[in-house]
Amino acid sequence: MVLFTLVVATTVLVGSALGDTCSDVASRSSVDVQTPLSTSYIKEQADYWSSTCAALKPTCIMFPKSAEEVSTIINVLKGNAETFAIKSGGHNPNNYFSSVEGGPLISTQKMDQVLLDPATGIAKVGPGIRLDEIAAKLQGTGWTFVGGRIGNTGVGGLILGGGLSYMSAQYGWAASSVLEYEIVLANGTITTASATHNADLFRALKGGGNMFGVVTTYTLQTYRQGNIYGGNLVFLRSPETDVKILKAVRDFADYNQDNKAAIIVTAERSTVSLIDSWIIFIFYDGVDVRVGTFKNFTDVGPTLNTCKVQTYSELIGGSNWVIVKASVVDISTTTIPVPSLTNAGLMNEIHAHWRNLSGSTQLELGIVASVAYQPFPDVDKIIMEINYSFVPQASYEAMADTIEATYSGVDRIVAEWQARGKLPKTHLPAFMNYGFYRQDYFGRLKPEMAKFAADVATSVDPTGFFRDRTGGFRPAKAT
């Protein structure tokens, strides 16, 4: 991250000597190029989940409408050394992953098509559309997509990072439903990747991030769906409630056999809004919920229960309340094994660690600290999401240290339990969509998978155009 920041700073200082993508693209093409004083620039630049990303100022924002216009931009960028960024929904809070200072920003906002074949359920979807918009467009067709859980999320970043869904137990990651990618490569070529064409690239794009090119269309398999059951259970926090809910998470991960059911179990605290509670997201793909599916949670006694039969569009469209406006957002992740019933104390120890670290942040202006436990289907693992949001941008590095201490502490606890033989020594990858910039996403893949991703990136981008000039997770370079 420090090296990339130095590259950015250097590029800003000598940008005029290296080239001016904004003026070159504007003069050579019909691409919509907006400068800092325009309304479109101001609106798009402000539209990030984290205020630190919005504080980074690109030299211009380009709004291509097609793969051909993206190719034009890439061909211009090849002729200079400017750093740049590509933005879908702006939900990734890591600086420089989809934001840039002193270089052009490529916004995919105008590539927002959803073209559905109602006979097959195959849809062509643009990277600039958000999940609640897709859900609204598919509403009434009888088809749904495997997307994330927060409506404001952009489809581009979600799918390139893998994409965890309420429907993952049924259909896999969001990326698992991609049939074909239309992509602009580092040399400006427009091509496609599928199981039968550019098959290695197709495989690498499923969770490999943004280092292979700019995806301009996702061809997705959608799935039949009617109304669903879902909403939130809210609990006031107490030590006794902590123990009961953590046990319910472990039991659900261990015993639930209904792949239509999904949960996100979130603890949240904030001295600002006097919150110290549990919020559980409940989802069932259908209206006839099997008796007892969520009983472990309802038996704890929620203060509020908003679960009801509704459309998927209503559910996902109503989820945007979780976004904390005008705040710095730090998101991180780790993965833990599901402990056996006799070793359920692991969950309590991990949660106590989070309580301790999050407690140390409660004097931070605007602080909201949260941790989410998400059982991952069929693999006996729980994905954790650890978040801190706060107002002062000057606290960015100090809070980065805190979030690193939080997820590193969870990893240490797991390793200690494994060393004592109380947990299986299983592979524990990190989830890219929740990854913090200090985390080594590729280093936590199996070595052969990390090497495969690096080899594919080299084959489609031999000069390191995307690797070196825009932000994102990258595998270690071969030595």
WOFENWO-V860960 format. One record per backbone hydrogen bond with DSSP energy under -0.5 kcal/mol. NH is the residue of the N-H (numbers start at 1). CO is the residue of the C=O. E is the energy in kcal/mol with one decimal. If there is no record, write none. Layout:
NH/CO/E, NH/CO/E
//
This chain:
5/1/-2.2, 6/2/-2.1, 7/3/-2.1, 8/4/-2.4, 9/5/-2.6, 10/6/-2.5, 11/7/-2.4, 12/8/-2.3, 13/9/-1.9, 14/10/-1.7, 15/12/-0.7, 17/14/-1.2, 18/14/-1.3, 19/15/-1.7, 24/20/-2.2, 25/21/-3.0, 26/22/-2.1, 27/23/-2.2, 28/24/-1.7, 29/25/-1.3, 32/63/-0.7, 33/31/-0.7, 34/32/-0.5, 34/61/-3.0, 38/35/-2.4, 42/38/-2.2, 43/39/-2.5, 44/40/-2.3, 45/41/-2.8, 46/42/-1.5, 47/43/-0.6, 47/44/-0.8, 48/46/-1.7, 49/90/-2.2, 51/327/-2.3, 53/50/-0.7, 54/50/-1.5, 55/51/-1.3, 56/52/-0.6, 56/53/-1.0, 58/56/-0.7, 59/103/-1.6, 61/34/-2.5, 62/105/-3.0, 63/32/-2.9, 64/62/-0.5, 70/66/-1.9, 71/67/-2.7, 72/68/-1.9, 73/69/-1.8, 74/70/-2.6, 75/71/-2.5, 76/72/-1.7, 77/73/-2.6, 78/74/-2.1, 79/76/-1.3, 80/77/-1.8, 84/469/-2.2, 85/104/-1.5, 87/106/-2.9, 93/91/-0.6, 97/94/-1.8, 98/94/-0.6, 102/57/-2.5, 105/60/-2.2, 106/85/-3.0, 107/62/-2.8, 107/105/-0.7, 108/87/-2.4, 111/108/-2.2, 112/110/-1.1, 115/124/-2.5, 116/114/-0.7, 117/122/-2.5, 118/116/-0.8, 121/117/-2.9, 123/220/-2.8, 124/115/-2.3, 125/123/-0.6, 125/218/-3.0, 126/113/-2.3, 128/111/-2.5, 129/111/-0.5, 129/126/-1.0, 131/153/-2.3, 132/151/-2.5, 134/130/-2.1, 135/131/-2.4, 136/132/-1.9, 137/133/-2.1, 138/134/-2.3, 139/135/-1.2, 141/138/-2.4, 143/138/-0.6, 144/223/-2.6, 147/145/-1.2, 151/149/-0.6, 151/316/-1.0, 153/150/-1.8, 155/129/-2.5, 156/127/-1.4, 158/154/-1.6, 159/155/-2.4, 160/156/-2.0, 161/157/-1.4, 162/159/-1.4, 168/165/-1.6, 170/167/-0.7, 171/167/-2.6, 172/168/-2.2, 174/163/-2.8, 175/162/-2.6, 176/173/-0.6, 177/173/-0.5, 177/174/-1.3, 178/175/-1.5, 179/219/-3.8, 180/219/-1.4, 181/193/-2.4, 182/217/-2.6, 183/181/-0.5, 183/191/-2.8, 184/214/-2.6, 185/183/-0.6, 185/189/-2.8, 186/460/-0.6, 188/185/-2.0, 191/183/-2.6, 191/189/-0.5, 193/181/-2.1, 194/197/-3.3, 195/179/-0.5, 202/198/-2.4, 203/199/-2.2, 204/200/-2.4, 205/201/-2.2, 206/202/-0.6, 206/203/-0.9, 207/205/-2.2, 208/204/-0.5, 209/160/-2.2, 214/184/-2.4, 215/213/-0.6, 216/182/-2.8, 217/182/-1.3, 218/125/-3.0, 219/180/-3.1, 219/217/-0.5, 220/123/-3.3, 220/218/-0.7, 221/177/-2.7, 222/121/-2.4, 222/220/-0.6, 223/144/-3.0, 225/142/-2.1, 228/310/-3.3, 229/284/-2.5, 230/308/-2.4, 231/282/-1.8, 233/280/-2.2, 234/304/-2.8, 235/278/-2.7, 237/276/-2.2, 242/238/-2.5, 243/239/-1.8, 244/240/-2.0, 245/241/-2.8, 246/242/-2.6, 247/243/-2.0, 248/244/-2.0, 249/245/-2.3, 250/246/-2.2, 251/247/-2.7, 252/248/-2.5, 253/249/-2.5, 254/250/-1.7, 255/251/-3.1, 256/252/-2.0, 259/257/-0.8, 261/258/-1.8, 262/283/-2.3, 264/281/-1.6, 265/373/-2.2, 266/264/-0.7, 266/279/-2.0, 267/371/-2.8, 268/277/-2.8, 269/369/-2.6, 270/275/-2.9, 272/367/-0.6, 275/270/-1.9, 277/268/-2.6, 278/235/-2.5, 279/266/-3.3, 280/233/-3.2, 281/264/-3.0, 281/279/-0.5, 282/231/-2.9, 282/280/-0.6, 283/262/-2.0, 284/229/-2.2, 285/260/-1.9, 286/284/-2.1, 289/287/-1.1, 293/290/-2.1, 295/292/-0.8, 297/294/-1.2, 298/294/-2.2, 299/295/-2.6, 300/297/-1.2, 301/297/-0.5, 301/298/-1.2, 303/234/-2.7, 304/234/-1.6, 306/232/-2.8, 308/230/-2.0, 310/228/-2.9, 315/311/-2.1, 316/312/-2.7, 317/313/-2.2, 318/314/-1.4, 319/316/-1.1, 320/317/-0.5, 322/319/-1.6, 323/320/-1.6, 325/323/-0.8, 327/324/-0.7, 328/390/-3.6, 330/388/-2.8, 332/386/-2.0, 334/384/-1.4, 336/382/-2.4, 338/380/-2.2, 339/337/-0.6, 343/340/-1.2, 344/341/-1.1, 346/343/-1.9, 347/344/-1.3, 348/344/-0.8, 349/345/-2.3, 350/346/-2.6, 351/347/-2.4, 352/348/-2.3, 353/349/-1.9, 354/350/-2.1, 355/351/-2.8, 356/352/-2.2, 357/353/-2.4, 358/354/-3.1, 359/355/-1.8, 360/356/-1.0, 360/357/-0.5, 361/358/-1.2, 362/359/-1.1, 364/361/-2.4, 367/364/-1.9, 368/389/-2.2, 369/269/-2.7, 370/387/-2.3, 371/267/-2.1, 372/385/-2.5, 373/265/-2.9, 374/372/-0.5, 374/383/-2.1, 376/381/-3.1, 377/375/-0.5, 379/376/-1.2, 381/376/-0.8, 382/336/-2.9, 383/374/-2.7, 384/334/-3.1, 385/372/-1.9, 386/332/-2.3, 387/370/-2.7, 387/385/-0.5, 388/330/-2.0, 389/368/-2.2, 390/328/-1.8, 391/365/-2.7, 395/392/-1.4, 396/393/-1.6, 399/395/-2.8, 400/396/-1.7, 401/397/-2.0, 402/398/-1.5, 403/399/-2.6, 404/400/-2.1, 405/401/-2.2, 406/402/-1.8, 407/403/-2.4, 408/404/-2.4, 409/405/-1.6, 410/406/-1.6, 411/407/-2.1, 412/408/-2.2, 413/409/-2.3, 414/410/-2.4, 415/411/-2.4, 416/412/-2.3, 417/413/-2.2, 418/414/-2.5, 419/415/-2.5, 420/416/-1.3, 421/418/-1.8, 422/417/-2.6, 423/417/-0.7, 426/424/-1.8, 432/430/-0.6, 433/161/-0.7, 434/431/-1.2, 435/432/-2.0, 439/436/-2.4, 441/439/-1.2, 444/440/-0.9, 444/441/-1.0, 445/442/-1.1, 449/446/-1.3, 450/446/-2.1, 451/447/-2.4, 452/448/-1.8, 453/449/-2.4, 454/450/-2.2, 455/451/-2.7, 456/452/-2.4, 457/453/-2.4, 458/454/-2.2, 459/455/-2.0, 460/456/-2.0, 461/457/-1.8, 464/461/-1.7, 468/464/-2.7, 469/465/-1.3, 470/466/-1.2, 471/96/-1.2
//
